[in-house]
Amino acid sequence: AALRRTDVILEVGPGTGNLTVKMLEKVKKVIACEIDPRLVGELQKRVQGTCLANKLEIKVGDILKTDLPFFDACVANLPYQISSPFVFKLLLHRPFFRCAILMFQREFALRLVAKPGTKLYCRLSINTQLLARVDHLMKVGKNNFRPPPKVESSVVRIEPKNPPPPINFQEWDGLVRIAFVRKNKTLSAAFKSSAVEQLLDHNYRIHCSLHNTVKKIQTVLKNTGYSEKRARSMDIDDFIRLLHGFNSEGIHFS
């Protein structure tokens, strides 16, 4: 994390504070977010009466329902069940932070860094990589934990792209969501689903007050050259071009 003396660190799920204490020794402040009141008590007891106590701020509650404070870096052994929503909460957070060093379940971590054409490449991969640079730092075997869990873990570094790409993320995600529902299907087939056609027809009427969306969708796919492409092999630039193609014909995804 390359922690600095002047840093404010966000930690999610500090538990009994093993990592927290190490960080308190190196930084200006740690904001620890913990949902379990019993662990909050343990953490408070651990620093009470020490020179570290005034550098620790504890927020009690569900991090997904809490407004994130200002911080320079996020360092956390994250509760794995909130991995995906927390990553996107982080990436859409403003002002920008320097980096996040997070431990995830191994397969989730590998999805974050997966490249087009690989088995684990999915909506999570492309959405994260649109907004950030993601690096797999190290594997952490289950035997490093007491008691050992059933899954292997990995540590990942996430650095937000600043400035972010000039894209409406809600629309982007709407397009990517449709494409990845059946990532092995051609886009032409994916967009023929009646639910997709109804959604885009509704949006199209709002934006243009016109009909005949179905034909227009297939025309855009054909004109952009993506009709026979499959989501699993498309990269960020491909999806940007496709979104631009749809938008320029008045078709929106929000």
Phi, psi and chi 1 to 4 in degrees:
 res  aa     phi    psi   chi1   chi2   chi3   chi4
   1 ALA       -  -11.8      -      -      -      -
   2 ALA    48.9   53.9      -      -      -      -
   3 LEU   -63.7  143.8  -59.8 -178.8      -      -
   4 ARG  -117.9  156.4  -57.0  166.6 -173.4  168.7
   5 ARG   -57.4  -29.1  -74.7  -90.4  165.6 -143.8
   6 THR   -91.6    1.4   52.8      -      -      -
   7 ASP   -76.2  144.2  -82.7  -15.2      -      -
   8 VAL  -104.8  124.1  174.8      -      -      -
   9 ILE  -111.1  135.5  -56.2  -60.2      -      -
  10 LEU   -97.7  124.5  175.3   68.3      -      -
  11 GLU  -121.6  130.1 -175.3 -173.4    9.6      -
  12 VAL  -110.9  126.2 -179.4      -      -      -
  13 GLY    72.5   59.3      -      -      -      -
  14 PRO   -70.6  -17.1   25.4  -34.7      -      -
  15 GLY    60.0 -130.5      -      -      -      -
  16 THR   -88.2    0.9   55.2      -      -      -
  17 GLY    96.9   17.7      -      -      -      -
  18 ASN   -57.6  -48.1  -69.7  -15.1      -      -
  19 LEU   -74.8  -37.3  179.7   59.9      -      -
  20 THR   -55.7  -50.0  -40.8      -      -      -
  21 VAL   -61.2  -42.5  170.1      -      -      -
  22 LYS   -58.8  -41.0  -66.3  -80.7 -171.9 -162.0
  23 MET   -73.8  -39.0  -67.7 -165.0  -68.9      -
  24 LEU   -56.9  -31.5  -74.9  169.2      -      -
  25 GLU   -69.8  -18.8  -68.4  164.9   -0.7      -
  26 LYS  -111.2  -17.8  -68.7  178.3  177.0  -70.7
  27 VAL  -124.0  175.8  -59.5      -      -      -
  28 LYS   -74.0  -39.1  179.4 -179.3  166.0 -174.7
  29 LYS  -161.2  144.0 -177.3 -179.3 -174.1 -179.2
  30 VAL  -119.4  126.4  172.5      -      -      -
  31 ILE  -101.2  108.7  -58.1  169.4      -      -
  32 ALA  -102.2  125.1      -      -      -      -
  33 CYS  -106.4  118.8  -58.0      -      -      -
  34 GLU  -134.7  133.2  178.0   54.8   65.1      -
  35 ILE   -90.3  -21.6 -160.3  168.3      -      -
  36 ASP   -96.1  111.7 -174.3  -23.2      -      -
  37 PRO   -58.9  -30.0  -16.5   26.1      -      -
  38 ARG   -66.1  -41.2  -69.2  166.8  -53.4  169.1
  39 LEU   -69.7  -32.4  -69.5  173.0      -      -
  40 VAL   -59.2  -44.4  169.3      -      -      -
  41 GLY   -59.7  -43.4      -      -      -      -
  42 GLU   -61.9  -43.1  -70.2  -72.4  -39.0      -
  43 LEU   -66.6  -43.3 -173.4   52.4      -      -
  44 GLN   -61.4  -43.2  -77.3  168.9  -30.5      -
  45 LYS   -61.2  -36.7 -147.0 -177.1  -64.3  175.9
  46 ARG   -65.2  -36.6 -172.6  161.7 -177.5  171.6
  47 VAL  -100.3  -11.6  -62.9      -      -      -
  48 GLN   -52.1  133.4 -140.2  164.5   23.9      -
  49 GLY    75.4    4.2      -      -      -      -
  50 THR  -105.2  169.2   73.3      -      -      -
  51 CYS   -71.7   -7.9   58.7      -      -      -
  52 LEU   -87.0  -17.4  -57.1  177.3      -      -
  53 ALA   -56.8  -40.8      -      -      -      -
  54 ASN   -79.0   -2.9   62.9  -11.1      -      -
  55 LYS   -98.6   -2.5  -66.2  165.0   78.5  174.3
  56 LEU  -107.9  128.1  175.6   64.1      -      -
  57 GLU  -118.2  127.4  179.5 -174.9  -26.1      -
  58 ILE  -109.0  127.3  -58.2  175.9      -      -
  59 LYS  -107.7  125.6  -74.2 -175.2  174.7  -70.8
  60 VAL   -99.7  126.4 -172.7      -      -      -
  61 GLY   143.7 -177.4      -      -      -      -
  62 ASP   -81.5  116.1 -177.1  -14.1      -      -
  63 ILE   -60.5  -29.9 -169.6   67.5      -      -
  64 LEU   -71.2  -20.7  -62.3  179.4      -      -
  65 LYS  -104.9    6.8  -65.0  175.2 -176.5  168.0
  66 THR  -109.5  140.4  -52.3      -      -      -
  67 ASP   -69.5  130.0  -72.4  -22.4      -      -
  68 LEU   -71.6  139.3  -64.2 -177.4      -      -
  69 PRO   -78.0  177.3   30.6  -34.2      -      -
  70 PHE   -70.5  138.1  167.0   82.9      -      -
  71 PHE  -155.3  156.7   59.3   95.3      -      -
  72 ASP   -89.0  -37.9  -63.2  -65.9      -      -
  73 ALA  -147.8  152.7      -      -      -      -
  74 CYS  -113.7  123.6  176.6      -      -      -
  75 VAL  -128.2  118.1 -178.5      -      -      -
  76 ALA  -157.3  143.4      -      -      -      -
  77 ASN   -93.4   90.2  175.0   12.7      -      -
  78 LEU   -71.2  143.4 -148.8   61.9      -      -
  79 PRO   -60.4  118.1  -19.2   30.9      -      -
  80 TYR   -60.5  -27.8  -69.5  171.8      -      -
  81 GLN   -69.7  -14.1   68.8  -86.8   20.2      -
  82 ILE  -107.5   13.0   65.2  165.1      -      -
  83 SER   -50.7  -56.0  -63.4      -      -      -
  84 SER   -66.7  -53.3 -172.4      -      -      -
  85 PRO   -61.5  -32.8   14.6  -25.2      -      -
  86 PHE   -70.0  -39.4 -178.3   69.3      -      -
  87 VAL   -57.5  -44.1  165.0      -      -      -
  88 PHE   -75.1  -30.5  -73.7  102.7      -      -
  89 LYS   -61.9  -43.0 -170.3  173.9  176.1   88.7
  90 LEU   -61.5  -48.6  -96.4 -171.0      -      -
  91 LEU   -70.1  -23.8  -69.9  175.6      -      -
  92 LEU   -96.7    3.8  -61.2  173.6      -      -
  93 HIS   -75.4  138.7  174.6   65.9      -      -
  94 ARG  -130.6  143.8  -59.2  -66.9  179.0  -90.7
  95 PRO   -71.7  164.6   25.0  -32.9      -      -
  96 PHE   -62.8  148.2  -76.1   97.9      -      -
  97 PHE  -109.5  166.5   54.5   94.0      -      -
  98 ARG   -73.1  -52.2 -173.1  171.3   73.2 -114.6
  99 CYS  -163.3  164.6   71.5      -      -      -
 100 ALA  -127.0  129.5      -      -      -      -
 101 ILE  -112.3  109.2  -51.9  -68.5      -      -
 102 LEU  -129.0  143.8  -56.9  168.1      -      -
 103 MET  -100.7  130.5 -177.9  142.8   63.1      -
 104 PHE  -128.2  168.3  -64.3  115.4      -      -
 105 GLN   -61.0  140.0 -171.5  171.4  -34.0      -
 106 ARG   -51.7  -48.1  173.9   83.0   42.7   83.4
 107 GLU   -64.4  -37.4 -175.4  164.7  -48.2      -
 108 PHE   -62.8  -44.4 -177.1   86.8      -      -
 109 ALA   -60.2  -41.7      -      -      -      -
 110 LEU   -69.3  -29.7  -65.5  177.7      -      -
 111 ARG   -66.1  -38.5  -75.0  179.9 -168.2  -79.0
 112 LEU   -59.3  -36.3  -73.4  177.1      -      -
 113 VAL  -103.0    2.7  -61.7      -      -      -
 114 ALA   -62.3  144.9      -      -      -      -
 115 LYS  -104.2  156.7  -63.8  -66.3  176.1 -132.5
 116 PRO   -51.5  137.8  -24.5   31.8      -      -
 117 GLY    91.9  -10.6      -      -      -      -
 118 THR   -93.1  160.8   60.3      -      -      -
 119 LYS   -60.6  -38.5 -172.1 -178.0  169.6 -171.5
 120 LEU   -87.7   -4.3  -70.5  175.9      -      -
 121 TYR   -62.9  127.6 -173.7   63.6      -      -
 122 CYS  -153.8 -174.4   60.3      -      -      -
 123 ARG   -57.6  -40.4 -178.5  172.2  149.1 -126.3
 124 LEU   -58.3  -43.4  173.4   71.9      -      -
 125 SER   -59.2  -53.6  -38.9      -      -      -
 126 ILE   -71.7  -35.7 -166.0  164.6      -      -
 127 ASN   -67.0  -41.9  -82.0   -9.5      -      -
 128 THR   -66.6  -44.3  -50.9      -      -      -
 129 GLN   -71.4  -21.4  -68.7  165.8   34.1      -
 130 LEU   -65.5  -40.5  172.4   76.7      -      -
 131 LEU   -98.0  -13.8  -60.3  172.6      -      -
 132 ALA  -152.8  162.2      -      -      -      -
 133 ARG   -93.1  129.6 -179.4 -175.3  159.9 -177.2
 134 VAL  -123.2  130.3 -164.4      -      -      -
 135 ASP  -127.9  136.9  -63.7  -63.3      -      -
 136 HIS   -84.8  118.3 -176.8  -77.3      -      -
 137 LEU   -91.5  -46.7  -61.5 -176.5      -      -
 138 MET  -163.3  156.1   68.2  175.3   95.7      -
 139 LYS   -89.7  146.4  -65.0  176.5  178.0  178.8
 140 VAL  -127.8  108.7 -176.4      -      -      -
 141 GLY   -68.1  154.9      -      -      -      -
 142 LYS   -63.0  -23.6   50.8 -178.8  123.3  175.6
 143 ASN   -73.1   -5.8  -67.4  -30.3      -      -
 144 ASN   -80.8   -4.7  -70.2  -71.9      -      -
 145 PHE  -110.2  150.9  -62.2   88.3      -      -
 146 ARG  -125.3  119.4  -65.4  -74.6  175.0  -84.0
 147 PRO   -72.5  157.3   28.2  -33.9      -      -
 148 PRO   -63.8  131.7  -15.8   28.2      -      -
 149 PRO   -77.7  179.9   28.9  -31.8      -      -
 150 LYS   -86.5  -13.0  -69.9 -176.5  176.4  151.2
 151 VAL  -115.1  155.0  -63.4      -      -      -
 152 GLU   -84.5  158.2  -58.1  -73.1  -13.8      -
 153 SER  -125.8  166.7  -59.1      -      -      -
 154 SER  -146.6  150.0  -78.7      -      -      -
 155 VAL  -104.0  135.2  178.4      -      -      -
 156 VAL  -127.9  143.2  166.9      -      -      -
 157 ARG  -105.2  130.8  178.7 -165.8  -75.4  111.7
 158 ILE  -119.5  122.2  -62.7  174.2      -      -
 159 GLU  -119.0  114.0  -68.1  175.9   24.3      -
 160 PRO   -62.1  143.2  -11.6   22.3      -      -
 161 LYS   -77.8  122.8  -70.6  179.8 -176.8  171.9
 162 ASN  -130.8  112.1 -175.8    6.5      -      -
 163 PRO   -75.1  156.7   28.2  -34.4      -      -
 164 PRO   -72.9  162.0   27.0  -31.4      -      -
 165 PRO   -61.9  143.1   16.9  -26.2      -      -
 166 PRO   -77.1   68.6   28.2  -30.9      -      -
 167 ILE  -132.7  140.5  -75.2  170.1      -      -
 168 ASN   -73.3  107.7  176.0  -33.8      -      -
 169 PHE   -63.9  -34.2 -175.5   73.7      -      -
 170 GLN   -61.7  -43.1 -162.1 -177.3   -7.5      -
 171 GLU   -68.3  -46.1  -85.3 -134.8   53.4      -
 172 TRP   -53.1  -49.7  162.3  -86.2      -      -
 173 ASP   -66.2  -33.3 -171.4   45.8      -      -
 174 GLY   -60.9  -43.2      -      -      -      -
 175 LEU   -66.9  -48.2  167.3   61.3      -      -
 176 VAL   -63.8  -38.2  168.6      -      -      -
 177 ARG   -58.3  -45.6 -170.3 -174.3  -63.1  -98.7
 178 ILE   -63.8  -45.0  -68.9  166.9      -      -
 179 ALA   -64.2  -34.1      -      -      -      -
 180 PHE   -95.7   -1.0  -84.9   94.2      -      -
 181 VAL   -57.7  -42.7  164.9      -      -      -
 182 ARG  -129.9   82.4  -65.6  -80.9 -178.6  -84.9
 183 LYS   -67.3  -14.5   69.1  174.7 -178.4  177.0
 184 ASN   -92.5   -7.0  -64.1  -35.2      -      -
 185 LYS   -81.8  156.3  -89.4 -171.4  171.4 -176.1
 186 THR   -69.3  156.0   63.7      -      -      -
 187 LEU   -64.2  -33.8  -69.7 -166.7      -      -
 188 SER   -56.6  -44.0  177.5      -      -      -
 189 ALA   -71.1  -41.3      -      -      -      -
 190 ALA   -60.4  -38.2      -      -      -      -
 191 PHE   -83.7   -1.9  -82.8   83.0      -      -
 192 LYS   -87.2   -5.6  -83.4  178.2  179.4  154.7
 193 SER   -64.4  140.3  120.4      -      -      -
 194 SER   -64.6  -34.4   58.0      -      -      -
 195 ALA   -63.7  -41.9      -      -      -      -
 196 VAL   -65.5  -44.5  170.2      -      -      -
 197 GLU   -61.7  -41.2  -74.1  170.5    0.0      -
 198 GLN   -64.2  -43.3  -78.3  166.7   15.7      -
 199 LEU   -60.4  -49.4  167.5   74.9      -      -
 200 LEU   -71.2  -32.7  -62.9 -174.2      -      -
 201 ASP   -64.1  -43.0 -167.9   38.0      -      -
 202 HIS   -60.8  -48.5  172.9   71.5      -      -
 203 ASN   -63.3  -37.5  -72.5  -12.5      -      -
 204 TYR   -65.3  -41.7 -170.6   66.9      -      -
 205 ARG   -63.6  -39.7  -74.9 -175.4 -142.3  179.1
 206 ILE   -61.1  -43.7  -69.1  169.9      -      -
 207 HIS   -81.5  -33.4  -75.7  -84.7      -      -
 208 CYS  -127.2  -11.4  -65.5      -      -      -
 209 SER    54.7   42.3  -55.6      -      -      -
 210 LEU  -130.3  168.2  -72.2  169.8      -      -
 211 HIS  -116.9 -157.6  -61.2  -82.5      -      -
 212 ASN    58.6   43.0 -157.9   13.3      -      -
 213 THR   -65.8  -38.6  -39.1      -      -      -
 214 VAL   -54.4  -49.9 -179.9      -      -      -
 215 LYS   -62.5  -41.5 -160.1 -176.5 -118.3  178.9
 216 LYS   -63.0  -41.2 -125.8  175.5 -179.6   20.6
 217 ILE   -58.0  -50.5  -68.7  168.3      -      -
 218 GLN   -65.9  -33.1  -65.3  -57.4  -36.7      -
 219 THR   -65.1  -44.1  -56.5      -      -      -
 220 VAL   -62.1  -45.2  169.2      -      -      -
 221 LEU   -59.1  -41.3  -70.3  171.9      -      -
 222 LYS   -69.7  -46.6 -161.0  171.2  174.4 -171.6
 223 ASN   -65.7  -32.6  -69.9  -12.6      -      -
 224 THR   -84.4   -9.8   53.4      -      -      -
 225 GLY    83.3   16.1      -      -      -      -
 226 TYR  -107.8    3.7  -70.7  107.0      -      -
 227 SER   -53.5  -42.5 -172.6      -      -      -
 228 GLU  -100.8    5.0  -62.5  -53.0  -53.0      -
 229 LYS   -76.9  158.2  -65.7  -85.5 -172.6 -170.5
 230 ARG  -118.0  140.4  -61.6  167.2 -154.7  -83.8
 231 ALA   -54.1  -35.2      -      -      -      -
 232 ARG   -60.2  -22.7   66.5  176.3 -175.0 -149.8
 233 SER  -111.3    7.0   58.8      -      -      -
 234 MET   -96.4  138.3  -69.6  168.6   62.6      -
 235 ASP   -99.4 -174.9   63.4   15.4      -      -
 236 ILE   -58.7  -45.4  -72.7  171.3      -      -
 237 ASP   -60.8  -38.6  -70.8  -18.5      -      -
 238 ASP   -59.2  -47.4  -69.8  -35.2      -      -
 239 PHE   -68.8  -32.9  -82.6  103.8      -      -
 240 ILE   -63.9  -45.4  -71.8  174.4      -      -
 241 ARG   -62.4  -41.5  -74.3 -170.6 -155.2  102.9
 242 LEU   -66.1  -44.5 -176.5   57.4      -      -
 243 LEU   -61.1  -42.3 -177.6   59.4      -      -
 244 HIS   -62.0  -40.6  179.3   70.2      -      -
 245 GLY   -60.6  -45.2      -      -      -      -
 246 PHE   -65.7  -47.7  -82.4  120.4      -      -
 247 ASN   -59.8  -40.1  -75.1  175.9      -      -
 248 SER   -67.5  -17.9   60.6      -      -      -
 249 GLU  -100.3   11.7  -70.0  -62.8  -31.6      -
 250 GLY    82.0   14.3      -      -      -      -
 251 ILE  -100.8  123.7  -64.7  171.3      -      -
 252 HIS  -125.0  160.9  -66.7  -92.4      -      -
 253 PHE  -119.2   -3.5  -66.6   84.6      -      -
 254 SER   -74.2      -   49.3      -      -      -
